[in-house]
């Protein structure tokens, strides 16, 4: 008694073709999604001088990972909030007040997350046509 499996050659060719298409498709997808996220985060960024808004950026995709962030040294303070201090006699003194975070990146991600998943599904469908 034996088992016969057919179609493995076609399946192997389909996987090889998908792998060739995938290399560029994943990077293109990641760059496009990162740009959408950056745009949403910029729109949510509070503006005083415009420096914080101008410092949003992304890395190049590498092994399926892309990083989005802000290089301004005070970006984390605006994102997550901070204690309010004042200078008294050359020393920082806590005023008892707290500045709430703007959560510009977090809110942008929350808005884009559903679209990201849907767009990823579409990319996968295209790869395995």
N, C-alpha and C positions, 0 to 999 in steps of 0.2 A: 504494500500500500504506500502511495506517495502523494506528495502535494505539489501541484504545479502553480507557480506564480508567474503571471505575465504582466507586461507593462512596466517593468522596473527600468528598462533602458529609457523609455519616454519620461518616467518620473525623474530619473537622474539628470536627464537633459533639461527638464523644466527647472529643477533646483539650480543647476549650473547657470542657466539663463537668468534666473531670478537673482542669483548672487552677483552677476555682472551688472544688472540694472540697479541693484540695491546699493552698490558702493556710492554712486553719485546721488541716488534718490534720497538716501538718509541724510546726507550732508545738506542737500538743497532744502529738504523738509525742515531740518533743524535751524538753518539760517533764516528761513521764512518765518517760522514760529517765533524765533528769538526776536526778530524785527517787530513782529506784531506785539509781543510782550513789552519790548522797549518803548514802543509808541504809546501803549496804554499806561506804562509806568511814568513816562514823561508827562503825559496829560494829567496825572494825579499828583505830580510833584509840586509842592508849594513853591512860589517864586518870590524871592526877595531881590537878589542880584541876578538870578538866572544861572549862576554857576552850578548849582546842584542839578538842575534840569539838563545842562549841557554835558555833564559828566557820566551820563548813562552810556553803557557800552556792552559789547558781547565779545566772547572769545571766538576763535575759529573752532569748528567742530572737530573733535578728535575721539575716535573709537565710540561713536554714538553719544558723545557728551558735548554740550555747549554750555558755557557759563554766561549768565546775565547779571550785571551788577552796576554799582556806582562807585567811581573812584574818588569822589570828594571825601576828605578826611572826616567830615561831620555827617555823612550820609546815614550812618547807623543811628545817630542821635535823632535825626528827623524821622527815620523809619519807625523806630521803636519807642521814641520818647526819651526824656531825660529830666534830671533835677535842674532847677533854675538856681544858678549861683551868681553872686556879685563879688567884685573885688573890694576888699576892705583892708587898707594898710598893706597892700601887696600880697594879701592872702585871699584865697577863694572862701566865700562864706555861703552856706546853704540858706536860701531864703524861705524854705518850707513849701515852696511851690513846685509843681511838676508840670512839664509841658508834655501833653499827650502825643503819642506817635501819629504820624500821617499814614503809615502802612501803605505807601504808594505801590511798592513792589508786591506785597502780599495781596492787596486788593486787585491789582492787575492780573496776577496769577489766578486768583479765584475766578475772575471773569473769563479768562482765556482757557481754563482747564478743560471744560466741556468741548470747546472747539478743537483743542489740541488732540483729544482722544478721537474725535470724529475724523479729523484730518489724517491722523495716523492710520486709522482703519482704511481710509481711502488709498493711502500709499501702499499698504499691504495688499489690497485687492489688485491694484495696478501691477504690483510685482509678480503676482501669481496668475496673471491672465494666460 
